[in-house]
Structures are given as C-alpha cells and as structure tokens.
C-alpha cells in the first residue's frame, strides 16, 4: 500500500475526490476517495507477476473550483 496526503492551504473549504485514471486493473483506492480540506488517500496494488515489466499508475485528485 501507499498513502498520499491532501491538504488545503487556502482560506476556503476545499472538497476533493481521488480516482485511479490509469493502472486501474491492478491499482485501486482503498480509502480516502473523497474528503473536505485535508485527508489521506490510500492506494493498494496487486503484486507484479514474476518476470513482469515495470508498471505505472496515475492517481488524480480533483478539487473543483480550487486554484493554485
């Protein structure tokens, strides 16, 4: 597993969502798919099979209306 922190450094409330946009067949969000202001996104992934190639996943955190 891997964890990522989300933080609001602005003055207003920031509602956010997280999603796997690539690597979805072997990577998945276990917890923290959405939140308000601050939170932790936990991503799980399947083991790379023996002899497998390197893999890359993209996790996108979106906060509609947020700037900077």
N, C-alpha and C positions, 0 to 999 in steps of 0.2 A: 504494500500500500504506500501511497504518497499523499501528503497533505499540502494544501495551499491556503494561505491566509488572504482574506478580502478585508479591506479597510476603507472607510470613508474619511478622507482628510478634509472634506469641505464642511460648510456650515449647515446645509440642509440634510434632510433624510434621503438616503440612497437605497432604493430597493433593487436587488440584483438577482440574477439567475445564472447558473453554470450548466454547461452541456458539453458532451463529447462531440466534436464536429468531425473528427477523423480518428481512426483506430477503434471505432465502435464495436467491432467484432470481438475484440479482446480486452478493451479498456472500458470501464464504467464508473460512474459516480456512485459511491456507496452511501455517502451522506453529505449534506450541505449543498443540495441542488439549487437552493434559493435562500435568501435572507434579507435582512434590512440592516444597513450600515456596516457592521463587521461580522465576520464569521469564518468558518473553516470548511474547505471543500476537501473531502477525502475521496481519492481515486483508487480503485482496485484494478488489477490486470491479471490476465492469465499468464502462466509461465510460458516463456518462449520455448518451443519444442527443440529437442536436441537437433543440432545442425541447422536451426532456423536462422534467418537473416535478422539484422537489426530492424527494430520497429520504431515508428514514431506515432505519437498520438497528439492531437490538439484539443485542449480544453479551453472553451471560450466563456468568459464571464462578461455578462452584459448588464449595464445599468442604464436603462432608458432615461434620457434627459440629462445624464451626468456629463460634465465636461472636464477636460484635463486629464 
